[in-house]
Amino acid sequence: MKLYDLEPVADKITQDMLILGANGDHFIDYTLIGREINMLKNVKSLTFRLFTDKEDAQNHCNVGNGKLVVDEILDWICRINAEK
């Protein structure tokens, strides 16, 4: 995981950004998302969505409730496109 570091490229990201997190992720501590968000100073827009155990989507890659996650992504794409 140490090879995957956003910091060196974060300031180069200028498009709309969707970050999905999971409160029970066993690889990525969702409490670190604030640090990631703070690095993304040049994004056009930023949306963060935390999935939880109450939605059965709390695991890494939100395994358990794929439909909810895909619906969230599609809704986000539709919202972004509607703003253009």
C-alpha positions in Angstrom: 0.0 0.0 0.0 3.0 2.3 0.5 3.5 2.4 -3.2 0.1 4.1 -3.7 0.5 7.7 -2.6 -1.8 10.5 -3.7 0.3 13.3 -2.3 2.8 13.6 -5.3 0.0 14.1 -7.8 -2.9 15.5 -5.7 -2.3 19.1 -6.9 -2.5 18.0 -10.5 -6.0 16.6 -10.3 -8.5 19.2 -11.6 -11.6 17.2 -12.5 -14.6 16.4 -10.5 -13.8 13.8 -7.8 -15.8 11.2 -6.0 -14.3 9.5 -3.0 -16.0 6.4 -1.6 -15.1 5.2 1.8 -16.2 2.4 4.1 -16.3 2.5 7.9 -15.2 -1.1 8.3 -12.6 -1.2 5.5 -9.8 -3.5 6.6 -7.2 -1.9 4.3 -7.9 1.8 4.4 -8.7 3.6 7.6 -11.6 5.9 6.7 -10.5 8.4 9.3 -7.6 9.3 6.9 -10.0 10.6 4.3 -9.7 14.1 5.7 -6.0 14.1 4.9 -6.7 13.0 1.4 -9.4 15.6 0.9 -7.1 18.4 2.1 -4.5 17.4 -0.5 -7.0 17.8 -3.4 -6.9 21.6 -3.5 -7.4 21.9 -7.3 -10.3 19.6 -8.0 -13.3 21.1 -9.8 -15.6 19.5 -7.2 -15.3 16.9 -4.5 -17.9 14.5 -3.2 -17.2 12.1 -0.3 -19.5 9.2 0.5 -19.0 6.9 3.5 -20.7 3.6 3.4 -21.6 1.9 6.7 -22.4 -1.5 8.2 -26.1 -0.3 8.4 -26.1 -0.3 4.6 -24.1 -3.6 4.5 -21.4 -1.8 2.5 -18.8 -1.3 5.2 -16.1 -3.5 3.7 -13.2 -2.7 1.4 -14.6 -1.8 -2.1 -18.0 -1.8 -0.3 -18.4 -5.5 -0.8 -21.8 -6.6 0.5 -24.0 -4.0 -1.2 -22.7 -3.6 -4.8 -26.0 -2.2 -6.0 -26.0 0.7 -3.5 -22.4 1.6 -4.5 -23.1 1.4 -8.3 -26.3 3.5 -7.8 -24.3 6.1 -5.8 -21.7 6.3 -8.6 -24.3 6.6 -11.3 -26.2 9.2 -9.4 -23.0 11.2 -8.9 -22.3 11.1 -12.6 -25.8 12.3 -13.4 -25.5 15.1 -10.9 -22.1 16.2 -12.3 -23.4 16.1 -15.9 -26.6 18.0 -15.0 -24.4 20.9 -13.6 -22.6 21.3 -16.9 
